[in-house]
Amino acid sequence: MLENTERRVQPEPIIKVWDGAVRVAHWMMVLFFAVIYLRYRKFPIHAYAGYLMMILVVLRVIWGVLGTKAARFSTFWYTPSQVLDYTRRMFSGNANYYASHNPMGSWMVYVLLSMMLVNGSLGLMLYSSGQELGPLGNMVPEDWEDVLKGLHKGLGHITAAFVAMHIAGVIWAARAHRENYVLAMFTGHKRVPRKVSKEEIADYPVYSEEKISPRMRPAERWFNYRHPFVGSIILVGAVLLVVIEITEALININKYLLSY
């Protein structure tokens, strides 16, 4: 009952979608956001994680213009009407398949990248206003501190809400499209879960299961082919646990970091 068994009559082709730069940047953003949000009172590690997050966002924007096909913004740029149509089709169970981000997922990418960049900028200004630290030094007036603090904190909570929505959307799409998006962000490849036009998967390398490590093949088939929905939930839970543990470990080095 948990898994949508439609369109899983036989093994589908496997395509290489996400390059290494996209995958590394994605999981580093996950880790840095956890440090920033879950341990926001810890300084200066909060500031350093914010710096690194802003660098990653800028690099991701550059890669969105110059990178591989699935990474480019032009591949997943959709109008509001296309997003609404996809959403309606998703609820009715017949949404179109997209090799890269689907219309709903694409807008989430734009929203999260924008929020990270804007709130990071607010954080730089707040650090300058409140403590005269960071790249801006003492450039921001001290009397801006209270306003900046409210904006920075409020936007942080809103961003966290969108992150939660993103996780829920990934799990929801896993059942609708019979595809484990979490695993795809680790491996870089996807199993095309339904018949699609040649244009949709053009320029994506297609290869057989033999290219997947024999040791990993049984687990990959379980998580990605037989149980993509349940597998997504398991992987999300595992990722959250690992990220929390790494975050706590990083907090231990906070006392050795110099404020800047």
Backbone as CSV, one residue per row, in Angstrom:
resi,resn,N_x,N_y,N_z,CA_x,CA_y,CA_z,C_x,C_y,C_z
1,MET,0.821,-1.207,0.000,0.000,0.000,0.000,0.859,1.264,0.000
2,LEU,2.063,1.189,0.581,2.905,2.367,0.632,3.492,2.724,-0.721
3,GLU,3.828,1.716,-1.505,4.486,1.965,-2.773,3.489,2.039,-3.922
4,ASN,3.730,2.942,-4.836,2.954,3.034,-6.067,3.547,2.051,-7.060
5,THR,2.809,0.997,-7.384,3.366,-0.080,-8.209,3.188,0.153,-9.700
6,GLU,2.554,1.247,-10.078,2.364,1.517,-11.499,3.702,1.775,-12.182
7,ARG,3.761,1.383,-13.454,4.920,1.659,-14.309,6.197,1.021,-13.772
8,ARG,6.042,-0.087,-13.059,7.208,-0.824,-12.602,7.087,-2.273,-13.043
9,VAL,6.758,-2.466,-14.308,6.575,-3.811,-14.826,7.916,-4.465,-15.112
10,GLN,8.877,-3.688,-15.600,10.192,-4.218,-15.917,11.252,-3.160,-15.626
11,PRO,12.509,-3.584,-15.501,13.562,-2.605,-15.202,13.638,-1.506,-16.257
12,GLU,13.820,-0.296,-15.810,13.911,0.837,-16.704,15.364,1.211,-16.934
13,PRO,15.643,2.011,-17.955,17.024,2.436,-18.181,17.524,3.329,-17.059
14,ILE,18.806,3.297,-16.827,19.440,4.127,-15.814,20.183,5.249,-16.522
15,ILE,19.986,6.483,-16.070,20.659,7.617,-16.691,21.490,8.363,-15.649
16,LYS,22.622,8.880,-16.091,23.475,9.692,-15.230,22.989,11.131,-15.299
17,VAL,22.601,11.696,-14.135,21.995,13.028,-14.114,22.864,14.031,-13.367
18,TRP,23.103,13.803,-12.085,23.779,14.803,-11.254,25.286,14.597,-11.253
19,ASP,26.020,15.644,-11.598,27.473,15.565,-11.583,28.002,15.699,-10.156
20,GLY,29.286,15.445,-9.990,29.883,15.471,-8.654,29.800,16.817,-7.977
21,ALA,29.953,17.902,-8.739,29.907,19.245,-8.146,28.557,19.523,-7.519
22,VAL,27.473,19.153,-8.203,26.124,19.370,-7.684,25.898,18.557,-6.417
23,ARG,26.340,17.315,-6.437,26.096,16.436,-5.288,26.892,16.875,-4.058
24,VAL,28.156,17.208,-4.250,28.976,17.648,-3.119,28.426,18.955,-2.549
25,ALA,28.090,19.899,-3.424,27.552,21.182,-2.962,26.249,20.986,-2.202
26,HIS,25.387,20.098,-2.697,24.098,19.850,-2.049,24.282,19.369,-0.619
27,TRP,25.117,18.353,-0.425,25.254,17.774,0.912,26.060,18.675,1.836
28,MET,26.961,19.483,1.288,27.648,20.456,2.126,26.680,21.545,2.591
29,MET,25.761,21.951,1.711,24.741,22.925,2.107,23.859,22.362,3.221
30,VAL,23.514,21.086,3.113,22.703,20.442,4.156,23.415,20.528,5.498
31,LEU,24.706,20.197,5.505,25.478,20.205,6.746,25.616,21.619,7.300
32,PHE,25.972,22.572,6.456,26.175,23.934,6.937,24.873,24.555,7.423
33,PHE,23.756,24.224,6.765,22.481,24.754,7.237,22.151,24.202,8.619
34,ALA,22.468,22.920,8.837,22.220,22.324,10.155,23.022,23.052,11.234
35,VAL,24.295,23.354,10.933,25.122,24.079,11.901,24.553,25.471,12.143
36,ILE,24.183,26.147,11.055,23.674,27.517,11.144,22.376,27.584,11.941
37,TYR,21.464,26.668,11.651,20.117,26.771,12.224,19.984,26.077,13.579
38,LEU,20.516,24.869,13.672,20.339,24.108,14.906,21.207,24.627,16.043
39,ARG,22.342,25.252,15.702,23.255,25.772,16.721,23.532,27.246,16.453
40,TYR,22.463,27.990,16.284,22.615,29.391,15.880,23.235,30.259,16.969
41,ARG,23.232,29.809,18.209,23.821,30.592,19.295,25.327,30.384,19.422
42,LYS,25.860,29.422,18.706,27.280,29.109,18.812,28.099,29.986,17.862
43,PHE,28.897,30.835,18.440,29.787,31.691,17.667,31.229,31.387,18.047
44,PRO,32.165,31.467,17.106,32.004,32.012,15.750,31.649,30.982,14.687
45,ILE,31.378,29.715,15.063,31.134,28.697,14.051,29.883,29.012,13.221
46,HIS,28.909,29.669,13.838,27.721,30.084,13.092,28.123,30.999,11.941
47,ALA,29.007,31.943,12.231,29.452,32.879,11.193,30.248,32.163,10.106
48,TYR,31.150,31.292,10.495,31.966,30.580,9.508,31.102,29.687,8.611
49,ALA,30.121,29.015,9.214,29.216,28.191,8.413,28.418,29.062,7.442
50,GLY,28.060,30.261,7.891,27.360,31.192,7.024,28.219,31.639,5.859
51,TYR,29.501,31.922,6.124,30.415,32.301,5.039,30.491,31.183,3.989
52,LEU,30.691,29.960,4.479,30.827,28.826,3.570,29.539,28.579,2.789
53,MET,28.398,28.785,3.450,27.120,28.620,2.765,26.992,29.627,1.619
54,MET,27.363,30.879,1.871,27.260,31.895,0.833,28.200,31.595,-0.334
55,ILE,29.388,31.092,-0.031,30.324,30.714,-1.093,29.730,29.598,-1.944
56,LEU,29.138,28.597,-1.281,28.517,27.483,-2.007,27.365,27.955,-2.879
57,VAL,26.546,28.872,-2.363,25.412,29.378,-3.132,25.909,30.109,-4.383
58,VAL,26.925,30.944,-4.218,27.475,31.672,-5.369,28.041,30.696,-6.402
59,LEU,28.781,29.691,-5.937,29.333,28.697,-6.857,28.225,27.912,-7.553
60,ARG,27.144,27.619,-6.798,26.025,26.883,-7.402,25.333,27.726,-8.469
61,VAL,25.225,29.022,-8.241,24.625,29.906,-9.245,25.498,29.934,-10.496
62,ILE,26.807,30.013,-10.312,27.717,30.001,-11.465,27.604,28.689,-12.222
63,TRP,27.560,27.583,-11.457,27.439,26.259,-12.080,26.064,26.098,-12.746
64,GLY,25.086,26.824,-12.257,23.763,26.791,-12.874,23.736,27.439,-14.236
65,VAL,24.759,28.198,-14.546,24.885,28.832,-15.861,25.867,28.076,-16.752
66,LEU,26.958,27.595,-16.146,28.045,27.007,-16.931,28.146,25.490,-16.807
67,GLY,27.370,24.892,-15.902,27.545,23.485,-15.580,26.932,22.508,-16.566
68,THR,26.833,21.255,-16.122,26.270,20.193,-16.943,24.768,20.389,-17.133
69,LYS,24.170,19.615,-18.026,22.789,19.852,-18.431,21.823,19.895,-17.259
70,ALA,21.813,18.883,-16.403,20.854,18.827,-15.296,21.071,19.937,-14.294
71,ALA,22.305,20.455,-14.215,22.622,21.500,-13.237,22.236,22.888,-13.720
72,ARG,22.083,23.073,-15.023,21.837,24.403,-15.569,20.402,24.853,-15.295
73,PHE,20.261,26.123,-14.907,18.946,26.688,-14.614,18.038,26.651,-15.846
74,SER,18.627,26.764,-17.018,17.825,26.751,-18.250,17.121,25.419,-18.450
75,THR,17.644,24.366,-17.799,17.022,23.041,-17.915,15.757,22.945,-17.077
76,PHE,15.700,23.703,-15.980,14.518,23.609,-15.115,13.966,25.001,-14.796
77,TRP,13.708,25.768,-15.845,13.070,27.068,-15.702,11.620,26.938,-16.168
78,TYR,10.656,27.105,-15.262,9.246,26.897,-15.584,8.408,28.106,-15.174
79,THR,7.369,28.354,-15.936,6.467,29.463,-15.643,5.502,29.067,-14.531
80,PRO,4.851,30.031,-13.892,3.861,29.700,-12.852,2.767,28.759,-13.352
81,SER,2.318,28.952,-14.587,1.263,28.086,-15.123,1.759,26.648,-15.267
82,GLN,3.025,26.465,-15.619,3.584,25.115,-15.728,3.703,24.460,-14.358
83,VAL,4.044,25.251,-13.355,4.136,24.719,-11.992,2.762,24.293,-11.496
84,LEU,1.750,25.121,-11.728,0.388,24.796,-11.306,-0.132,23.571,-12.040
85,ASP,0.165,23.479,-13.334,-0.283,22.317,-14.110,0.374,21.045,-13.599
86,TYR,1.679,21.124,-13.290,2.375,19.957,-12.757,1.796,19.548,-11.407
87,THR,1.511,20.545,-10.553,0.951,20.261,-9.235,-0.402,19.573,-9.350
88,ARG,-1.226,20.079,-10.258,-2.545,19.470,-10.469,-2.391,18.029,-10.959
89,ARG,-1.489,17.813,-11.889,-1.261,16.462,-12.408,-0.664,15.549,-11.338
90,MET,0.164,16.104,-10.489,0.760,15.309,-9.418,-0.311,14.781,-8.471
91,PHE,-1.254,15.648,-8.104,-2.318,15.218,-7.198,-3.252,14.209,-7.859
92,SER,-3.376,14.292,-9.175,-4.260,13.357,-9.881,-3.544,12.071,-10.257
93,GLY,-2.222,12.033,-10.037,-1.479,10.798,-10.258,-0.923,10.613,-11.648
94,ASN,-0.914,11.644,-12.481,-0.394,11.487,-13.840,0.552,12.619,-14.226
95,ALA,1.392,13.018,-13.280,2.349,14.098,-13.549,3.422,13.631,-14.530
96,ASN,3.861,14.531,-15.380,4.920,14.226,-16.328,6.241,14.002,-15.599
97,TYR,7.110,13.226,-16.236,8.412,12.929,-15.650,9.451,13.919,-16.167
98,TYR,10.363,14.339,-15.284,11.442,15.249,-15.648,12.760,14.652,-15.175
99,ALA,13.723,14.584,-16.080,15.021,14.010,-15.721,15.736,14.874,-14.691
100,SER,15.664,16.190,-14.853,16.250,17.105,-13.876,15.168,17.463,-12.856
101,HIS,15.184,18.675,-12.324,14.163,19.081,-11.360,12.803,19.223,-12.040
102,ASN,11.748,18.746,-11.367,10.398,18.976,-11.876,9.994,20.424,-11.573
103,PRO,8.893,20.914,-12.130,8.519,22.324,-11.926,8.415,22.749,-10.459
104,MET,7.817,21.900,-9.616,7.722,22.256,-8.198,9.105,22.280,-7.557
105,GLY,9.907,21.277,-7.853,11.241,21.210,-7.298,12.123,22.355,-7.765
106,SER,11.925,22.781,-9.010,12.741,23.871,-9.535,12.502,25.160,-8.768
107,TRP,11.239,25.448,-8.482,10.948,26.672,-7.736,11.505,26.602,-6.324
108,MET,11.516,25.413,-5.744,12.100,25.258,-4.414,13.597,25.545,-4.456
109,VAL,14.276,25.120,-5.521,15.701,25.411,-5.676,15.929,26.913,-5.687
110,TYR,15.143,27.626,-6.492,15.303,29.080,-6.593,15.005,29.772,-5.256
111,VAL,13.964,29.317,-4.585,13.587,29.930,-3.308,14.683,29.722,-2.261
112,LEU,15.167,28.502,-2.136,16.170,28.206,-1.109,17.495,28.912,-1.388
113,LEU,17.933,28.904,-2.642,19.178,29.594,-2.964,19.057,31.092,-2.677
114,SER,17.912,31.662,-3.036,17.692,33.094,-2.806,17.680,33.410,-1.316
115,MET,16.979,32.575,-0.535,16.894,32.811,0.902,18.252,32.681,1.573
116,MET,19.021,31.691,1.165,20.352,31.525,1.751,21.220,32.743,1.465
117,LEU,21.133,33.249,0.244,21.961,34.386,-0.139,21.519,35.659,0.586
118,VAL,20.206,35.889,0.633,19.692,37.093,1.295,19.956,37.049,2.791
119,ASN,19.663,35.912,3.415,19.846,35.845,4.866,21.325,35.839,5.246
120,GLY,22.156,35.294,4.363,23.583,35.369,4.610,24.074,36.810,4.581
121,SER,23.537,37.581,3.660,23.899,38.998,3.577,23.433,39.753,4.820
122,LEU,22.211,39.421,5.280,21.721,40.033,6.524,22.608,39.659,7.702
123,GLY,23.089,38.410,7.710,23.968,37.964,8.778,25.288,38.728,8.786
124,LEU,25.831,38.988,7.607,27.068,39.771,7.520,26.854,41.172,8.076
125,MET,25.704,41.760,7.729,25.398,43.106,8.218,25.190,43.109,9.728
126,LEU,24.516,42.082,10.233,24.271,41.994,11.672,25.573,41.801,12.449
127,TYR,26.458,40.978,11.914,27.753,40.730,12.550,28.564,42.015,12.620
128,SER,28.433,42.822,11.575,29.123,44.112,11.540,28.494,45.105,12.514
129,SER,27.167,45.153,12.512,26.462,46.116,13.354,26.609,45.796,14.838
130,GLY,26.504,44.503,15.169,26.509,44.119,16.579,27.883,43.974,17.183
131,GLN,28.852,43.429,16.384,30.161,43.135,16.956,31.329,43.721,16.169
132,GLU,31.009,44.413,15.077,32.046,45.012,14.233,33.033,43.952,13.742
133,LEU,32.498,42.789,13.386,33.304,41.682,12.900,32.838,41.261,11.518
134,GLY,33.589,40.368,10.899,33.230,39.886,9.585,33.797,40.759,8.481
135,PRO,33.552,40.389,7.235,34.096,41.139,6.092,33.696,42.611,6.066
136,LEU,32.545,42.958,6.655,32.076,44.342,6.625,32.662,45.188,7.751
137,GLY,33.343,44.550,8.684,33.975,45.299,9.777,32.971,46.136,10.553
138,ASN,33.226,47.442,10.638,32.319,48.354,11.362,31.524,49.245,10.402
139,MET,31.278,48.741,9.193,30.616,49.548,8.169,29.127,49.765,8.437
140,VAL,28.482,48.832,9.163,27.033,48.912,9.380,26.763,49.623,10.709
141,PRO,25.884,50.626,10.733,25.602,51.379,11.971,25.119,50.479,13.102
142,GLU,25.540,50.806,14.308,25.183,50.004,15.481,23.687,49.997,15.744
143,ASP,22.999,51.111,15.438,21.572,51.182,15.736,20.712,50.366,14.774
144,TRP,21.326,49.704,13.812,20.593,48.793,12.922,20.478,47.392,13.514
145,GLU,21.189,47.150,14.609,21.330,45.782,15.113,19.996,45.105,15.402
146,ASP,19.100,45.774,16.120,17.845,45.133,16.515,16.991,44.762,15.296
147,VAL,16.920,45.655,14.330,16.139,45.381,13.121,16.752,44.226,12.338
148,LEU,18.065,44.269,12.175,18.752,43.204,11.443,18.603,41.855,12.146
149,LYS,18.665,41.867,13.473,18.528,40.624,14.230,17.152,40.007,14.018
150,GLY,16.097,40.841,14.043,14.746,40.342,13.824,14.566,39.784,12.424
151,LEU,15.092,40.499,11.429,14.982,40.042,10.042,15.759,38.746,9.826
152,HIS,16.969,38.697,10.364,17.828,37.519,10.182,17.207,36.287,10.839
153,LYS,16.713,36.450,12.040,16.107,35.328,12.755,14.812,34.885,12.085
154,GLY,13.974,35.855,11.710,12.702,35.511,11.076,12.887,34.795,9.753
155,LEU,13.804,35.298,8.933,14.044,34.656,7.638,14.684,33.287,7.814
156,GLY,15.446,33.117,8.900,16.012,31.807,9.185,14.935,30.770,9.457
157,HIS,13.913,31.156,10.223,12.809,30.239,10.505,12.009,29.934,9.233
158,ILE,11.812,30.951,8.408,11.087,30.737,7.147,11.870,29.786,6.235
159,THR,13.181,29.976,6.181,14.021,29.093,5.373,13.937,27.658,5.873
160,ALA,13.965,27.485,7.189,13.846,26.140,7.762,12.514,25.500,7.385
161,ALA,11.447,26.304,7.346,10.134,25.786,6.951,10.170,25.305,5.500
162,PHE,10.834,26.060,4.640,10.945,25.648,3.240,11.822,24.409,3.091
163,VAL,12.842,24.289,3.920,13.667,23.078,3.906,12.816,21.859,4.273
164,ALA,11.965,22.010,5.282,11.068,20.917,5.669,10.111,20.578,4.532
165,MET,9.590,21.601,3.853,8.715,21.387,2.704,9.467,20.672,1.575
166,HIS,10.723,21.025,1.400,11.543,20.383,0.373,11.706,18.890,0.666
167,ILE,11.986,18.557,1.912,12.132,17.148,2.294,10.828,16.396,2.070
168,ALA,9.709,17.008,2.480,8.400,16.376,2.280,8.111,16.198,0.788
169,GLY,8.477,17.186,-0.009,8.252,17.101,-1.453,9.065,15.993,-2.097
170,VAL,10.298,15.805,-1.638,11.147,14.740,-2.169,10.530,13.376,-1.878
171,ILE,10.014,13.204,-0.658,9.394,11.927,-0.295,8.095,11.722,-1.066
172,TRP,7.324,12.800,-1.197,6.069,12.720,-1.943,6.324,12.351,-3.403
173,ALA,7.306,12.990,-4.027,7.630,12.711,-5.421,8.168,11.298,-5.602
174,ALA,8.817,10.761,-4.560,9.351,9.403,-4.642,8.232,8.392,-4.882
175,ARG,7.095,8.613,-4.236,5.969,7.708,-4.441,5.285,7.965,-5.772
176,ALA,5.134,9.228,-6.127,4.425,9.564,-7.361,5.191,9.102,-8.597
177,HIS,6.509,9.286,-8.584,7.320,8.964,-9.761,8.077,7.651,-9.640
178,ARG,7.930,6.986,-8.486,8.629,5.723,-8.282,10.125,5.905,-8.478
179,GLU,10.679,6.888,-7.782,12.090,7.205,-7.955,12.658,7.715,-6.641
180,ASN,13.824,7.215,-6.267,14.449,7.603,-5.012,15.383,8.793,-5.260
181,TYR,14.867,9.994,-5.025,15.631,11.204,-5.295,16.784,11.393,-4.313
182,VAL,16.626,10.906,-3.091,17.692,11.025,-2.101,18.899,10.207,-2.547
183,LEU,18.646,8.980,-2.963,19.731,8.120,-3.429,20.379,8.705,-4.675
184,ALA,19.585,9.296,-5.552,20.115,9.888,-6.784,21.097,11.009,-6.480
185,MET,20.860,11.734,-5.383,21.770,12.823,-5.027,23.073,12.290,-4.431
186,PHE,23.101,11.014,-4.071,24.348,10.383,-3.635,25.079,9.752,-4.825
187,THR,24.351,9.025,-5.651,24.969,8.268,-6.736,25.123,9.071,-8.022
188,GLY,24.225,10.026,-8.240,24.243,10.808,-9.470,23.380,10.241,-10.574
189,HIS,22.889,9.002,-10.416,22.079,8.425,-11.485,20.631,8.182,-11.050
190,LYS,19.762,8.083,-12.038,18.345,7.833,-11.799,17.873,6.663,-12.660
191,ARG,16.874,5.964,-12.146,16.168,4.972,-12.950,14.944,5.660,-13.541
192,VAL,14.896,5.780,-14.851,13.765,6.441,-15.490,12.514,5.604,-15.230
193,PRO,11.560,6.091,-14.418,10.458,5.258,-13.950,9.267,5.138,-14.882
194,ARG,9.315,5.755,-16.030,8.207,5.655,-16.961,8.699,5.983,-18.358
195,LYS,7.896,5.642,-19.335,8.278,5.942,-20.712,8.286,7.454,-20.917
196,VAL,9.387,7.950,-21.391,9.512,9.384,-21.619,10.010,9.616,-23.039
197,SER,9.852,10.840,-23.503,10.316,11.174,-24.840,11.838,11.155,-24.889
198,LYS,12.359,10.898,-26.063,13.807,10.871,-26.228,14.413,12.236,-25.925
199,GLU,13.637,13.283,-26.181,14.139,14.630,-25.932,14.381,14.879,-24.444
200,GLU,13.536,14.285,-23.588,13.652,14.520,-22.149,14.947,13.952,-21.572
201,ILE,15.387,12.805,-22.087,16.602,12.190,-21.545,17.775,12.293,-22.522
202,ALA,17.626,13.171,-23.515,18.728,13.368,-24.466,19.937,13.951,-23.746
203,ASP,21.115,13.558,-24.173,22.394,14.038,-23.632,22.702,13.490,-22.239
204,TYR,21.814,12.642,-21.692,22.137,11.989,-20.420,22.691,10.600,-20.727
205,PRO,23.874,10.255,-20.220,24.434,8.922,-20.482,23.520,7.829,-19.944
206,VAL,23.235,6.846,-20.762,22.416,5.700,-20.358,23.333,4.489,-20.253
207,TYR,23.252,3.779,-19.137,24.115,2.626,-18.966,23.402,1.531,-18.196
208,SER,23.963,0.350,-18.205,23.334,-0.816,-17.595,23.698,-0.927,-16.126
209,GLU,23.033,-1.852,-15.457,23.288,-2.065,-14.031,24.698,-2.587,-13.775
210,GLU,25.338,-3.129,-14.811,26.681,-3.659,-14.636,27.673,-2.566,-14.229
211,LYS,27.332,-1.319,-14.512,28.219,-0.220,-14.143,28.081,0.156,-12.671
212,ILE,27.062,-0.375,-12.009,26.920,-0.179,-10.568,27.721,-1.270,-9.872
213,SER,28.434,-0.902,-8.824,29.267,-1.863,-8.110,28.451,-3.102,-7.719
214,PRO,28.966,-4.306,-7.985,28.238,-5.532,-7.630,27.834,-5.580,-6.160
215,ARG,28.657,-5.041,-5.281,28.329,-5.045,-3.861,27.156,-4.129,-3.538
216,MET,27.044,-3.038,-4.319,25.992,-2.068,-4.065,24.712,-2.370,-4.834
217,ARG,24.788,-3.258,-5.818,23.650,-3.494,-6.696,22.398,-3.973,-5.962
218,PRO,22.478,-4.933,-5.038,21.256,-5.357,-4.330,20.605,-4.226,-3.537
219,ALA,21.429,-3.431,-2.830,20.883,-2.314,-2.054,20.285,-1.261,-2.976
220,GLU,20.966,-0.983,-4.103,20.465,0.014,-5.040,19.117,-0.399,-5.612
221,ARG,18.981,-1.663,-5.949,17.702,-2.131,-6.497,16.599,-2.063,-5.443
222,TRP,16.935,-2.363,-4.190,15.917,-2.311,-3.133,15.468,-0.877,-2.892
223,PHE,16.421,0.021,-2.731,16.096,1.413,-2.416,15.534,2.175,-3.614
224,ASN,15.980,1.836,-4.816,15.675,2.663,-5.973,14.670,2.046,-6.923
225,TYR,14.541,0.723,-6.883,13.645,0.046,-7.831,12.446,-0.600,-7.155
226,ARG,12.702,-1.395,-6.120,11.592,-2.109,-5.477,10.848,-1.233,-4.469
227,HIS,11.570,-0.442,-3.689,10.928,0.340,-2.626,11.444,1.781,-2.602
228,PRO,11.254,2.548,-3.657,11.780,3.922,-3.676,11.149,4.843,-2.640
229,PHE,9.878,4.659,-2.336,9.203,5.513,-1.359,9.685,5.211,0.053
230,VAL,9.600,3.953,0.452,10.074,3.549,1.782,11.580,3.787,1.891
231,GLY,12.295,3.502,0.814,13.730,3.727,0.808,14.082,5.189,1.004
232,SER,13.281,6.081,0.427,13.517,7.515,0.596,13.339,7.930,2.048
233,ILE,12.299,7.414,2.689,12.063,7.733,4.094,13.221,7.252,4.956
234,ILE,13.707,6.037,4.688,14.823,5.491,5.452,16.073,6.337,5.268
235,LEU,16.361,6.727,4.016,17.557,7.516,3.744,17.468,8.915,4.341
236,VAL,16.285,9.526,4.292,16.108,10.844,4.900,16.392,10.767,6.395
237,GLY,15.849,9.744,7.052,16.093,9.566,8.483,17.568,9.350,8.780
238,ALA,18.234,8.537,7.952,19.655,8.273,8.157,20.486,9.538,7.962
239,VAL,20.151,10.318,6.934,20.876,11.561,6.661,20.723,12.538,7.827
240,LEU,19.509,12.664,8.339,19.269,13.568,9.464,20.091,13.174,10.681
241,LEU,20.144,11.883,10.978,20.921,11.414,12.126,22.408,11.699,11.947
242,VAL,22.924,11.413,10.747,24.345,11.634,10.475,24.683,13.115,10.548
243,VAL,23.824,13.955,9.954,24.071,15.393,9.947,24.066,15.951,11.373
244,ILE,23.127,15.493,12.193,23.069,15.954,13.583,24.332,15.553,14.333
245,GLU,24.805,14.326,14.113,26.028,13.860,14.785,27.241,14.668,14.347
246,ILE,27.345,14.930,13.043,28.476,15.718,12.547,28.394,17.146,13.079
247,THR,27.176,17.689,13.143,26.993,19.039,13.674,27.479,19.130,15.110
248,GLU,27.119,18.148,15.924,27.559,18.141,17.316,29.076,18.011,17.416
249,ALA,29.651,17.224,16.498,31.110,17.071,16.516,31.797,18.384,16.136
250,LEU,31.226,19.092,15.168,31.804,20.365,14.747,31.706,21.420,15.842
251,ILE,30.641,21.358,16.632,30.476,22.331,17.713,31.621,22.236,18.723
252,ASN,32.197,21.030,18.834,33.292,20.845,19.779,34.539,21.631,19.412
253,ILE,34.673,21.995,18.129,35.848,22.760,17.722,35.580,24.265,17.787
254,ASN,34.379,24.626,18.184,34.001,26.038,18.187,34.938,26.884,19.048
255,LYS,35.344,26.347,20.172,36.176,27.132,21.102,37.574,27.386,20.557
256,TYR,37.969,26.640,19.529,39.290,26.833,18.951,39.286,27.808,17.777
257,LEU,38.098,28.245,17.366,37.998,29.151,16.215,38.133,30.607,16.659
258,LEU,38.836,31.371,15.870,39.004,32.796,16.153,37.831,33.565,15.587
259,SER,37.323,34.496,16.343,36.204,35.319,15.874,36.670,36.219,14.736
260,TYR,35.833,36.255,13.694,36.118,37.154,12.580,34.801,37.569,11.943
